[in-house]
Amino acid sequence: MKYVLMFTFLFSIVAVNNVYAAADTAAGKAKFDMLCAGCHGAGGAGDGPAGPSLKPPPANLTKTKLDDAGLTKIITEGGPAVGRSPTMAAFGSSLKADEIADVVAYIRTLKK
């Protein structure tokens, strides 16, 4: 039983890493432009057209300190799930895991 649990755990780590390794930044940009840029801005600086009306303002993704797992969690579960803004929507029911990984990969390209 111990070996089955260890194998399952290791397999799940490899599977998660493969999702990130295969991430498509171009597809991530397309999703970001459609779902995120309205608040976070085209360049991810938190300066989107809806930004000024949001309290607190959208995060500046060019300076995010969140790792990939943190970004994945906030995109999947929304801001309240990680103690962030309640205006940050959850996209876990509308995006597949690989699409979220694509968005995370694209956000990484914005970091300055």
N, C-alpha and C positions, 0 to 999 in steps of 0.2 A: 504494500500500500504506500509506503514511504517513497518508493521509487516512482510509482505512478504519479503521485503528487508533485514530485520534483520534476519529472518529465513534462507534466502539464504546465507547470510554472515556467520552465525554460522555453517551452514551445510558444507560450503566450508572449514572452519577451521578444523572441525572434520575430513573431508575427507582427507585433507592434512596430518594431524597428524596420521591418520590411515595408510597412505602409509609409513611414517617413522617407525611407530610401527611395521609394518609387514616386515620390511626390512630384507633381507637375506644376511648376511655378506659373506657366502661362494659363493653365486652367484655373489656378488659384487666383491669379489677377482678374480673370473674367468674373469669378464668383465675388471677389472682393469689390470690384467695380459695381456689381449689381446689388450686393447686399450690405456692404460696409462703408463705401465711400461717402454715402449721404451724410453720415455722422462723423466718420474718421477722416474724411477728405481723400482726394485722389492719391496723395502721397503719404497718407497715413498719419499726418501730423495733428489730427484731432480738429481740423479746420474745415470740416464738411459743411454744406449749406444748412443742415439741421443742427449743427453743433452749438451755435449761440443760444438756441432755445432750450438746450438740455442742461439740467443741473443735477449732478456735477457734469462738467463738460466731458466730451469723449476723450479717451486716452490717446496720448501721442504715441503711436505704435513705432515711431522711429527711435524712441528711447525706452521701449519696454524692457523691463528686467525679468519678465516671465520667460521660463523655459518652454520648450515645445509642449510638454505635458500640461503646463499651466495655461498656455494659449488654447490648447485643445479643450481643456475643461471649461474655460470661460466661453468659448465659441459653442460648445455642445450644450452646456447647462445654463448659460447666462450669467450676468454679473452677480446677482444675489447669491449664487452657489459658491462663489469664492470671496464673498464679502466686498464686492465692488458695486458699482452703480446699478440700481434697479432698472434703469433705462436700457441697459445692455441686454438685448434679446438673446434667447436660447435658440440655436439653430440645429440642435441634435435631432429634432423630428423632421426637419426639412432637408438636411444634408447628410449624405453617407459619410462613413469614416474616411474614405479615401478623398472625398471632396474637402472635408475639414483639414486633412493633412495637406492638401494642395494649398488651401488658404494660409495655413501656418507657414508652409514653405515660402509662399509669396511674401508674407509679413516679414519673414527673415531677410528678404532682399531690401526691405525699407530701412532697416536698422542702420543708423549712422554712427 
